[in-house]
Amino acid sequence: MDDESRGPDEERPTAEEMLERVRQQAGMGARGLHRIYLGMAPGVGKTYRMLEEGNRRKARGTDVVIGYVETYNRPRTIEAIGNLEIIPRKKIPYKSLTLEEMDTDAVIRRHPQVALVDEIAHTNAPGSQHEKRWQDVNELLEHGITVISTLNIQHIESLADIAESITGVPVRERIPDRVVDEADELELVDMTPHALRQRMKHGNIYPPDRAEQALRQYFREGNLSALRELALRRVSATVEEDLEDYMHRHKIEQVWPAGDRVLVGVDEHANSQRVIRRAWRLANRLQADFIAVWVEMPHWAGASPEAKRQLEENLRLAEDLGAKVLRVEGDDIAKELVRVAREQNAASIVIGRPGRHGLLGYFRGSLPRRLVAAVPEVDVIVVGRAEAT
């Protein structure tokens, strides 16, 4: 039978589906594949696309289950579930409530070829095995289960503060960039802002009373245009990285210059996270290595537990964003930053705006001037503090 005479149910499986079958036959030694459907905002159709993909694979003979899906009672989403098997959710008592989360252990025991998992930036109920759903996904992958998942752009850690500034809405649920970077496939579910607003007006996303408010606030056309641009750029950056990796593996000569190193100074204040994200975006845009530096001053041993906790949180954020973290000792922050910048051949130094307190404010506002004077060949970028709310 030639290809043209095959019916729709007799189509040959894709290379990816064949790989899944080989993995299943080979046992649980291989890590599963991870595909993420990324959207600019709720309502663009990520969950629908995930379910559509699940049904398509099931029709071709792949063993597919729903690990977790959030329909929000949208008729088209409910209909898209079709006859896919749903693993019952795990019920978790919390205070006077009973909360429901994905039963990761049940999915692993069932061990399908593919599991569909919605909204992976979600924070699990207290008492769950993992704090975040993306950690549940990672466990499924480790057990050789391929996962198809969904995510909105504002939940990616390095872009969360930009999304907040665009929409004015705090982003409380965040996912480390490395989860997205390590995914085997990142696919944008795209829609024009006008089309998404029309979908909202027609009641396809929220009930009418919520829709009107959302259209005036989060779903303003300007907001959606900016979020869409963020999503397009994030997917584009992933494509460029994949291309560079392919060229390296196949020994294809790279015709564009390598990026310069970006160094960021980290201190023990919460605003340092804003500085770290700004530096990461610069490094990402330049395709540059990213280095985070903390200078331990002699008086640091007497710092408060809260200051020490915040510092470790800031350094963990830098690591999550892929930074090489350096901890150095010294009694002169500017001198140490200059030394590290020269050793690492940095082209840019990013610091927070000095204040009256904190390590970066130790020289009472002179740190930027000293850096500029000491390394005139290096760009010194000073990031302002976020407005108090």
C-alpha beads as a LAMMPS data file, in Angstrom:
LAMMPS data file: protein, C-alpha beads

389 atoms
388 bonds

1 atom types
1 bond types

-500.0 500.0 xlo xhi
-500.0 500.0 ylo yhi
-500.0 500.0 zlo zhi

Masses

1 110.0

Atoms # bond

1 1 1 0.000 0.000 0.000
2 1 1 1.473 3.334 -0.959
3 1 1 1.324 6.441 1.235
4 1 1 -1.452 8.095 -0.791
5 1 1 -3.813 5.148 -0.312
6 1 1 -3.474 5.130 3.473
7 1 1 -6.429 6.271 5.548
8 1 1 -6.060 8.885 8.317
9 1 1 -5.808 6.178 10.978
10 1 1 -3.142 4.345 9.000
11 1 1 -0.642 7.192 8.815
12 1 1 2.867 6.284 9.700
13 1 1 3.968 7.369 13.184
14 1 1 6.331 10.299 13.371
15 1 1 10.001 9.824 14.234
16 1 1 9.256 11.154 17.718
17 1 1 6.486 8.590 18.241
18 1 1 8.741 5.792 17.031
19 1 1 11.350 6.939 19.557
20 1 1 8.713 6.782 22.312
21 1 1 7.916 3.184 21.353
22 1 1 11.586 2.235 21.412
23 1 1 11.937 3.866 24.839
24 1 1 8.914 1.957 26.129
25 1 1 10.247 -1.360 24.837
26 1 1 13.703 -0.628 26.233
27 1 1 12.356 -0.121 29.749
28 1 1 12.767 2.772 32.148
29 1 1 16.449 3.491 31.651
30 1 1 15.987 6.406 29.254
31 1 1 14.687 9.826 30.238
32 1 1 11.392 10.828 28.671
33 1 1 11.045 13.666 26.190
34 1 1 9.494 16.982 27.220
35 1 1 7.455 19.199 24.928
36 1 1 6.166 22.532 26.273
37 1 1 3.338 24.494 24.669
38 1 1 4.090 28.124 25.516
39 1 1 1.543 30.954 25.384
40 1 1 1.575 34.704 25.853
41 1 1 -1.500 34.687 28.137
42 1 1 -4.367 32.517 29.383
43 1 1 -6.876 31.605 26.698
44 1 1 -4.619 31.290 23.643
45 1 1 -5.340 27.555 23.402
46 1 1 -2.354 25.825 25.059
47 1 1 -4.452 23.228 26.885
48 1 1 -6.576 22.596 23.809
49 1 1 -3.429 22.076 21.711
50 1 1 -2.013 19.710 24.325
51 1 1 -5.200 17.636 24.368
52 1 1 -5.390 17.678 20.573
53 1 1 -1.833 16.356 20.417
54 1 1 -2.658 13.678 22.979
55 1 1 -5.658 12.478 20.982
56 1 1 -3.668 12.465 17.761
57 1 1 -0.973 10.292 19.332
58 1 1 -3.538 7.980 20.896
59 1 1 -5.166 7.492 17.481
60 1 1 -1.780 6.355 16.186
61 1 1 -1.385 3.755 18.880
62 1 1 0.590 5.641 21.528
63 1 1 -0.329 4.993 25.160
64 1 1 -1.418 8.456 26.404
65 1 1 -2.913 9.516 29.736
66 1 1 -3.884 12.834 31.286
67 1 1 -1.817 13.444 34.392
68 1 1 -3.485 16.777 35.070
69 1 1 -5.683 19.061 33.009
70 1 1 -7.372 22.323 34.013
71 1 1 -10.457 22.943 31.860
72 1 1 -11.860 25.995 33.713
73 1 1 -15.227 24.615 32.527
74 1 1 -14.538 25.807 28.978
75 1 1 -16.782 23.677 26.717
76 1 1 -14.263 23.295 23.881
77 1 1 -11.527 22.254 26.305
78 1 1 -13.779 19.682 27.976
79 1 1 -14.773 18.345 24.573
80 1 1 -11.109 18.114 23.552
81 1 1 -10.440 15.557 26.297
82 1 1 -12.274 13.040 24.144
83 1 1 -11.687 9.473 25.322
84 1 1 -8.258 10.079 26.797
85 1 1 -7.644 8.198 30.034
86 1 1 -7.517 10.499 33.071
87 1 1 -5.445 9.501 36.091
88 1 1 -7.539 10.405 39.171
89 1 1 -6.191 13.344 41.137
90 1 1 -4.682 13.015 44.581
91 1 1 -6.797 14.558 47.347
92 1 1 -4.799 16.478 49.955
93 1 1 -6.447 17.730 53.174
94 1 1 -5.437 21.290 54.013
95 1 1 -7.016 23.084 56.970
96 1 1 -10.769 22.861 56.318
97 1 1 -10.340 22.167 52.602
98 1 1 -9.565 19.197 50.396
99 1 1 -7.274 20.204 47.558
100 1 1 -6.586 18.166 44.409
101 1 1 -3.213 17.751 42.719
102 1 1 -1.692 15.452 40.131
103 1 1 -1.075 11.983 41.559
104 1 1 2.497 11.636 40.331
105 1 1 3.007 8.220 41.922
106 1 1 -0.149 6.908 40.223
107 1 1 1.051 8.144 36.835
108 1 1 4.408 6.435 37.390
109 1 1 2.709 3.166 38.384
110 1 1 0.524 3.354 35.282
111 1 1 3.674 4.171 33.252
112 1 1 2.170 5.382 29.966
113 1 1 4.304 6.363 27.006
114 1 1 2.998 9.947 27.206
115 1 1 1.490 11.998 30.045
116 1 1 -0.268 15.334 29.526
117 1 1 0.377 17.829 32.333
118 1 1 -1.219 21.290 32.350
119 1 1 0.174 24.492 33.944
120 1 1 3.577 23.297 35.138
121 1 1 4.392 26.542 37.006
122 1 1 1.603 25.684 39.473
123 1 1 2.426 25.563 43.199
124 1 1 1.224 22.316 44.750
125 1 1 -0.864 22.154 47.902
126 1 1 1.041 22.067 51.217
127 1 1 1.879 18.469 52.070
128 1 1 2.499 17.448 48.465
129 1 1 5.609 15.453 47.615
130 1 1 6.964 18.346 45.539
131 1 1 6.471 22.074 45.984
132 1 1 5.978 22.747 42.254
133 1 1 4.295 20.826 39.457
134 1 1 7.354 21.150 37.208
135 1 1 9.186 19.040 39.790
136 1 1 6.490 16.366 39.384
137 1 1 7.063 16.563 35.633
138 1 1 10.786 16.062 36.144
139 1 1 10.080 12.899 38.126
140 1 1 7.897 11.562 35.302
141 1 1 10.673 12.287 32.816
142 1 1 13.203 10.491 35.021
143 1 1 10.967 7.416 34.886
144 1 1 11.087 7.416 31.088
145 1 1 7.642 8.964 30.537
146 1 1 7.342 11.560 27.789
147 1 1 5.506 14.668 28.987
148 1 1 3.545 17.233 26.992
149 1 1 2.898 20.312 29.135
150 1 1 1.737 23.936 29.057
151 1 1 3.159 27.207 30.354
152 1 1 2.521 30.954 30.072
153 1 1 5.411 33.307 29.328
154 1 1 4.988 35.397 32.497
155 1 1 5.840 32.407 34.700
156 1 1 9.412 32.038 33.378
157 1 1 11.679 33.326 36.135
158 1 1 13.887 35.642 34.054
159 1 1 10.861 37.312 32.436
160 1 1 8.521 37.498 35.424
161 1 1 9.521 41.007 36.460
162 1 1 9.052 42.289 32.893
163 1 1 5.588 40.728 32.780
164 1 1 4.770 42.369 36.112
165 1 1 5.837 45.775 34.817
166 1 1 3.768 45.284 31.642
167 1 1 0.547 44.118 33.274
168 1 1 0.819 45.469 36.820
169 1 1 -0.105 41.992 38.102
170 1 1 2.317 40.207 40.499
171 1 1 3.663 36.901 39.191
172 1 1 3.727 34.606 42.200
173 1 1 4.167 31.269 40.433
174 1 1 7.518 31.000 38.663
175 1 1 9.509 28.299 36.951
176 1 1 13.322 28.226 36.599
177 1 1 14.562 29.010 33.099
178 1 1 16.514 25.776 33.069
179 1 1 13.260 23.772 32.936
180 1 1 12.399 25.514 29.668
181 1 1 15.989 25.376 28.408
182 1 1 16.193 21.627 29.034
183 1 1 12.894 20.845 27.296
184 1 1 13.274 18.855 24.088
185 1 1 10.699 20.978 22.276
186 1 1 9.266 24.439 22.941
187 1 1 6.316 25.340 20.729
188 1 1 4.576 28.704 20.739
189 1 1 0.779 28.681 20.688
190 1 1 0.362 32.034 18.979
191 1 1 -2.624 34.326 18.567
192 1 1 -2.945 38.018 17.754
193 1 1 -3.967 40.279 20.656
194 1 1 -7.126 41.286 18.745
195 1 1 -8.167 37.644 18.255
196 1 1 -7.572 36.832 21.931
197 1 1 -9.636 39.830 23.018
198 1 1 -12.437 38.698 20.698
199 1 1 -12.301 35.252 22.250
200 1 1 -12.574 36.935 25.646
201 1 1 -15.565 39.056 24.546
202 1 1 -17.362 35.949 23.291
203 1 1 -17.104 34.331 26.712
204 1 1 -14.692 31.594 25.606
205 1 1 -12.169 32.288 28.399
206 1 1 -13.919 33.869 31.404
207 1 1 -17.582 34.379 32.353
208 1 1 -19.002 37.729 31.126
209 1 1 -18.574 39.550 34.465
210 1 1 -14.894 38.577 34.722
211 1 1 -14.289 39.113 31.001
212 1 1 -15.195 42.804 31.078
213 1 1 -12.807 43.498 33.941
214 1 1 -10.017 41.428 32.352
215 1 1 -10.347 43.315 29.050
216 1 1 -9.831 46.608 30.880
217 1 1 -6.857 45.334 32.871
218 1 1 -4.622 42.347 32.076
219 1 1 -6.019 41.765 28.575
220 1 1 -5.526 45.303 27.260
221 1 1 -4.265 45.140 23.687
222 1 1 -0.997 46.879 24.568
223 1 1 -0.312 44.382 27.355
224 1 1 -0.986 41.438 25.080
225 1 1 1.232 42.833 22.311
226 1 1 4.127 43.188 24.746
227 1 1 3.594 39.693 26.220
228 1 1 3.412 38.242 22.733
229 1 1 6.715 39.889 21.866
230 1 1 8.265 38.349 24.986
231 1 1 7.019 34.903 23.979
232 1 1 8.242 35.258 20.393
233 1 1 11.677 36.354 21.577
234 1 1 11.936 33.497 24.087
235 1 1 11.120 30.893 21.454
236 1 1 13.473 32.589 18.996
237 1 1 16.309 32.434 21.532
238 1 1 15.696 28.704 21.971
239 1 1 15.826 28.158 18.214
240 1 1 19.140 30.033 18.012
241 1 1 20.614 27.928 20.825
242 1 1 19.475 24.724 19.111
243 1 1 21.061 25.895 15.868
244 1 1 24.364 26.690 17.588
245 1 1 24.328 23.287 19.299
246 1 1 23.655 21.561 15.978
247 1 1 26.517 23.451 14.303
248 1 1 28.871 22.552 17.129
249 1 1 27.968 18.849 17.064
250 1 1 28.382 18.709 13.273
251 1 1 31.588 20.791 13.311
252 1 1 30.043 23.518 11.153
253 1 1 32.046 26.723 11.302
254 1 1 30.238 29.495 13.170
255 1 1 30.224 32.675 11.085
256 1 1 29.113 35.088 13.821
257 1 1 31.314 36.183 16.733
258 1 1 30.916 34.688 20.179
259 1 1 29.255 36.888 22.770
260 1 1 31.154 38.690 25.553
261 1 1 30.872 37.842 29.223
262 1 1 28.405 39.700 31.432
263 1 1 29.257 40.028 35.125
264 1 1 26.675 40.960 37.754
265 1 1 27.422 42.087 41.318
266 1 1 25.126 40.457 43.863
267 1 1 24.318 41.671 47.384
268 1 1 21.993 40.640 50.206
269 1 1 18.995 42.792 49.314
270 1 1 15.813 41.715 47.524
271 1 1 16.382 44.296 44.766
272 1 1 19.444 42.283 43.766
273 1 1 17.072 39.818 42.084
274 1 1 15.915 42.607 39.772
275 1 1 19.579 43.336 38.948
276 1 1 20.301 39.653 38.294
277 1 1 17.374 39.331 35.886
278 1 1 18.420 42.470 34.025
279 1 1 21.967 41.115 33.668
280 1 1 20.654 37.735 32.495
281 1 1 18.566 39.372 29.784
282 1 1 21.615 41.304 28.607
283 1 1 23.702 38.124 28.523
284 1 1 20.939 36.258 26.713
285 1 1 20.581 39.014 24.121
286 1 1 24.349 39.049 23.526
287 1 1 24.590 35.232 23.614
288 1 1 27.202 35.814 26.318
289 1 1 28.473 33.866 29.320
290 1 1 26.821 35.007 32.559
291 1 1 28.792 35.404 35.801
292 1 1 27.441 36.391 39.230
293 1 1 29.877 37.704 41.864
294 1 1 29.384 38.234 45.585
295 1 1 32.118 39.943 47.565
296 1 1 32.259 38.848 51.211
297 1 1 33.372 41.807 53.319
298 1 1 35.125 41.348 56.708
299 1 1 32.016 42.361 58.657
300 1 1 29.743 39.810 56.882
301 1 1 30.051 37.278 59.716
302 1 1 27.940 39.589 61.849
303 1 1 25.174 39.963 59.270
304 1 1 21.607 39.119 60.317
305 1 1 20.087 35.694 59.533
306 1 1 17.575 37.424 57.249
307 1 1 20.376 39.081 55.258
308 1 1 22.181 35.742 54.901
309 1 1 18.969 34.002 53.829
310 1 1 18.243 36.685 51.222
311 1 1 21.782 36.471 49.856
312 1 1 21.516 32.706 49.375
313 1 1 18.148 33.166 47.671
314 1 1 19.677 35.735 45.307
315 1 1 22.594 33.466 44.459
316 1 1 20.228 30.545 43.849
317 1 1 18.282 32.710 41.413
318 1 1 21.513 33.474 39.550
319 1 1 22.278 29.756 39.379
320 1 1 18.750 28.988 38.145
321 1 1 19.321 31.471 35.343
322 1 1 22.517 29.685 34.357
323 1 1 25.097 31.969 35.951
324 1 1 28.536 30.872 37.040
325 1 1 28.488 31.993 40.697
326 1 1 31.728 33.245 42.247
327 1 1 32.135 34.007 45.962
328 1 1 35.220 36.099 46.687
329 1 1 36.575 37.693 49.843
330 1 1 37.880 41.242 50.139
331 1 1 37.582 44.588 51.882
332 1 1 37.009 46.639 48.722
333 1 1 34.039 45.727 46.519
334 1 1 35.081 47.844 43.555
335 1 1 38.598 46.393 43.577
336 1 1 37.321 42.809 43.704
337 1 1 34.756 43.344 40.934
338 1 1 37.431 44.868 38.725
339 1 1 39.780 41.956 39.431
340 1 1 37.149 39.351 38.583
341 1 1 36.017 41.279 35.485
342 1 1 39.575 41.269 34.146
343 1 1 40.170 37.611 35.026
344 1 1 36.926 36.585 33.335
345 1 1 37.365 38.937 30.375
346 1 1 33.975 40.544 31.049
347 1 1 32.665 43.140 28.617
348 1 1 29.879 44.377 30.912
349 1 1 29.436 44.823 34.663
350 1 1 25.877 45.138 35.965
351 1 1 25.273 46.464 39.496
352 1 1 22.367 47.808 41.495
353 1 1 22.003 51.497 42.251
354 1 1 23.971 52.109 45.469
355 1 1 21.975 53.054 48.533
356 1 1 22.773 53.963 52.089
357 1 1 22.903 50.351 53.146
358 1 1 24.000 47.054 51.696
359 1 1 27.204 45.756 50.203
360 1 1 26.834 47.588 46.903
361 1 1 26.231 50.810 48.804
362 1 1 29.370 50.409 50.890
363 1 1 31.173 53.217 49.082
364 1 1 28.226 55.597 49.439
365 1 1 27.503 55.997 45.777
366 1 1 31.105 55.919 44.535
367 1 1 31.042 52.304 43.306
368 1 1 29.834 53.067 39.734
369 1 1 32.354 55.904 39.356
370 1 1 35.220 53.749 40.630
371 1 1 34.321 50.928 38.246
372 1 1 34.100 53.275 35.262
373 1 1 37.485 54.785 36.134
374 1 1 39.187 51.439 36.751
375 1 1 37.959 49.601 33.637
376 1 1 37.099 52.189 30.960
377 1 1 36.962 49.445 28.336
378 1 1 34.072 47.709 30.173
379 1 1 30.419 48.821 30.072
380 1 1 29.139 49.580 33.584
381 1 1 25.359 49.321 33.827
382 1 1 23.544 50.568 36.930
383 1 1 20.052 49.156 37.489
384 1 1 17.547 51.302 39.345
385 1 1 15.581 50.099 42.324
386 1 1 11.961 49.014 41.903
387 1 1 9.389 51.483 43.094
388 1 1 7.984 50.704 46.528
389 1 1 4.402 49.475 46.447

Bonds

1 1 1 2
2 1 2 3
3 1 3 4
4 1 4 5
5 1 5 6
6 1 6 7
7 1 7 8
8 1 8 9
9 1 9 10
10 1 10 11
11 1 11 12
12 1 12 13
13 1 13 14
14 1 14 15
15 1 15 16
16 1 16 17
17 1 17 18
18 1 18 19
19 1 19 20
20 1 20 21
21 1 21 22
22 1 22 23
23 1 23 24
24 1 24 25
25 1 25 26
26 1 26 27
27 1 27 28
28 1 28 29
29 1 29 30
30 1 30 31
31 1 31 32
32 1 32 33
33 1 33 34
34 1 34 35
35 1 35 36
36 1 36 37
37 1 37 38
38 1 38 39
39 1 39 40
40 1 40 41
41 1 41 42
42 1 42 43
43 1 43 44
44 1 44 45
45 1 45 46
46 1 46 47
47 1 47 48
48 1 48 49
49 1 49 50
50 1 50 51
51 1 51 52
52 1 52 53
53 1 53 54
54 1 54 55
55 1 55 56
56 1 56 57
57 1 57 58
58 1 58 59
59 1 59 60
60 1 60 61
61 1 61 62
62 1 62 63
63 1 63 64
64 1 64 65
65 1 65 66
66 1 66 67
67 1 67 68
68 1 68 69
69 1 69 70
70 1 70 71
71 1 71 72
72 1 72 73
73 1 73 74
74 1 74 75
75 1 75 76
76 1 76 77
77 1 77 78
78 1 78 79
79 1 79 80
80 1 80 81
81 1 81 82
82 1 82 83
83 1 83 84
84 1 84 85
85 1 85 86
86 1 86 87
87 1 87 88
88 1 88 89
89 1 89 90
90 1 90 91
91 1 91 92
92 1 92 93
93 1 93 94
94 1 94 95
95 1 95 96
96 1 96 97
97 1 97 98
98 1 98 99
99 1 99 100
100 1 100 101
101 1 101 102
102 1 102 103
103 1 103 104
104 1 104 105
105 1 105 106
106 1 106 107
107 1 107 108
108 1 108 109
109 1 109 110
110 1 110 111
111 1 111 112
112 1 112 113
113 1 113 114
114 1 114 115
115 1 115 116
116 1 116 117
117 1 117 118
118 1 118 119
119 1 119 120
120 1 120 121
121 1 121 122
122 1 122 123
123 1 123 124
124 1 124 125
125 1 125 126
126 1 126 127
127 1 127 128
128 1 128 129
129 1 129 130
130 1 130 131
131 1 131 132
132 1 132 133
133 1 133 134
134 1 134 135
135 1 135 136
136 1 136 137
137 1 137 138
138 1 138 139
139 1 139 140
140 1 140 141
141 1 141 142
142 1 142 143
143 1 143 144
144 1 144 145
145 1 145 146
146 1 146 147
147 1 147 148
148 1 148 149
149 1 149 150
150 1 150 151
151 1 151 152
152 1 152 153
153 1 153 154
154 1 154 155
155 1 155 156
156 1 156 157
157 1 157 158
158 1 158 159
159 1 159 160
160 1 160 161
161 1 161 162
162 1 162 163
163 1 163 164
164 1 164 165
165 1 165 166
166 1 166 167
167 1 167 168
168 1 168 169
169 1 169 170
170 1 170 171
171 1 171 172
172 1 172 173
173 1 173 174
174 1 174 175
175 1 175 176
176 1 176 177
177 1 177 178
178 1 178 179
179 1 179 180
180 1 180 181
181 1 181 182
182 1 182 183
183 1 183 184
184 1 184 185
185 1 185 186
186 1 186 187
187 1 187 188
188 1 188 189
189 1 189 190
190 1 190 191
191 1 191 192
192 1 192 193
193 1 193 194
194 1 194 195
195 1 195 196
196 1 196 197
197 1 197 198
198 1 198 199
199 1 199 200
200 1 200 201
201 1 201 202
202 1 202 203
203 1 203 204
204 1 204 205
205 1 205 206
206 1 206 207
207 1 207 208
208 1 208 209
209 1 209 210
210 1 210 211
211 1 211 212
212 1 212 213
213 1 213 214
214 1 214 215
215 1 215 216
216 1 216 217
217 1 217 218
218 1 218 219
219 1 219 220
220 1 220 221
221 1 221 222
222 1 222 223
223 1 223 224
224 1 224 225
225 1 225 226
226 1 226 227
227 1 227 228
228 1 228 229
229 1 229 230
230 1 230 231
231 1 231 232
232 1 232 233
233 1 233 234
234 1 234 235
235 1 235 236
236 1 236 237
237 1 237 238
238 1 238 239
239 1 239 240
240 1 240 241
241 1 241 242
242 1 242 243
243 1 243 244
244 1 244 245
245 1 245 246
246 1 246 247
247 1 247 248
248 1 248 249
249 1 249 250
250 1 250 251
251 1 251 252
252 1 252 253
253 1 253 254
254 1 254 255
255 1 255 256
256 1 256 257
257 1 257 258
258 1 258 259
259 1 259 260
260 1 260 261
261 1 261 262
262 1 262 263
263 1 263 264
264 1 264 265
265 1 265 266
266 1 266 267
267 1 267 268
268 1 268 269
269 1 269 270
270 1 270 271
271 1 271 272
272 1 272 273
273 1 273 274
274 1 274 275
275 1 275 276
276 1 276 277
277 1 277 278
278 1 278 279
279 1 279 280
280 1 280 281
281 1 281 282
282 1 282 283
283 1 283 284
284 1 284 285
285 1 285 286
286 1 286 287
287 1 287 288
288 1 288 289
289 1 289 290
290 1 290 291
291 1 291 292
292 1 292 293
293 1 293 294
294 1 294 295
295 1 295 296
296 1 296 297
297 1 297 298
298 1 298 299
299 1 299 300
300 1 300 301
301 1 301 302
302 1 302 303
303 1 303 304
304 1 304 305
305 1 305 306
306 1 306 307
307 1 307 308
308 1 308 309
309 1 309 310
310 1 310 311
311 1 311 312
312 1 312 313
313 1 313 314
314 1 314 315
315 1 315 316
316 1 316 317
317 1 317 318
318 1 318 319
319 1 319 320
320 1 320 321
321 1 321 322
322 1 322 323
323 1 323 324
324 1 324 325
325 1 325 326
326 1 326 327
327 1 327 328
328 1 328 329
329 1 329 330
330 1 330 331
331 1 331 332
332 1 332 333
333 1 333 334
334 1 334 335
335 1 335 336
336 1 336 337
337 1 337 338
338 1 338 339
339 1 339 340
340 1 340 341
341 1 341 342
342 1 342 343
343 1 343 344
344 1 344 345
345 1 345 346
346 1 346 347
347 1 347 348
348 1 348 349
349 1 349 350
350 1 350 351
351 1 351 352
352 1 352 353
353 1 353 354
354 1 354 355
355 1 355 356
356 1 356 357
357 1 357 358
358 1 358 359
359 1 359 360
360 1 360 361
361 1 361 362
362 1 362 363
363 1 363 364
364 1 364 365
365 1 365 366
366 1 366 367
367 1 367 368
368 1 368 369
369 1 369 370
370 1 370 371
371 1 371 372
372 1 372 373
373 1 373 374
374 1 374 375
375 1 375 376
376 1 376 377
377 1 377 378
378 1 378 379
379 1 379 380
380 1 380 381
381 1 381 382
382 1 382 383
383 1 383 384
384 1 384 385
385 1 385 386
386 1 386 387
387 1 387 388
388 1 388 389
